[in-house]
Amino acid sequence: MEVVILGGSRQIGRLAADAIEQLVRRKPDAVLGLATGSSPLPVYDELAARHERGLDFSRASAFALDEYVGLPAGHPESYREVIRREFTDRVNIAPENVHGPDGTATDIPAACEAYERAIAAAGGVDLQLLGVGTDGHIGFNEPGSSFASRTRIKSLIEQTRRDNARFFTNLAEVPHHVLTQGLGTIMAARHVVLLATGAQKAQAVRDFVEGPVAAICPASVLQFHPHATVLLDEAAASALKLADFYRHTYENKPAWQGL
């Protein structure tokens, strides 16, 4: 796991966009894993700006990390709509190449299995963007999730619902269930880039970066990933014991290693 501490969200957005641009230029039919929430927004803004300067996504495809269960199609806070609004409508990814779990399905297990098959048929995810919750969840894999889990339905804990209520009129509107890629699905991505900003994420960051690998902190499974990059601002990194070492390592990193 590579930990990079930067000055703020704009720098984080630029560095994550660098990794995606390098991937798309090297592999035009790249498969991107897209996340929602606040953390990826600077990345999407940066990629949209680069698209205006010529970065081509026409052969790329994308898979969303998760989706609420029960929101009607087209609901402004469904993750398919958020991703469309914040990213895919701003670049030239073909709409038919943008996929998400079907939170409106009547047969949820079948929809989850179909989503796993679609990811596999696309050749797997090349680069997966992630945020992290204050309780250490990634995707909507809440504490206690199996490290081998695949796309499935999950119940949200109340802390996560409260964290997400800012996107709705009130807490009562936040769904209780979601479909999410499992930890096993996330770990199958060839490169994982996790973004975290703000002091409210500091304890979760310390737990998953420097703590034990344990189901109580789902993001800690990334310690086992062969190519995981963690991009933090100073506030999110403030509880790390080895912060100075991470800074020194990145400042002296050979250029040939890339991100």
Buried (B, 14 or more C-beta within 10 A) or exposed (E): BBBBBBEEBEBBBBBBBBBBBBBBEEBEEBBBBBBBBEBBBBBBBBBBBBBEEEBBBEBBBBBBBBBBBEBEEEBEBBBBBBBBEBBBBBBEBEEEBBBBBBBBBEEBEEBBBBBBEBBEEBEBBBBBBBBBBBBBBBBBBBBEBBBEBBBBBBEBBEBBBEBBBEBBEEEEBBBEBBBBBBBBBBBBBBBBBBBBBBEEBBBBBBBBBBBEEBBEBBBBBBBEBEEBBBBBBBBBBBBBEBBEEBBEEEEEEEEEEEB
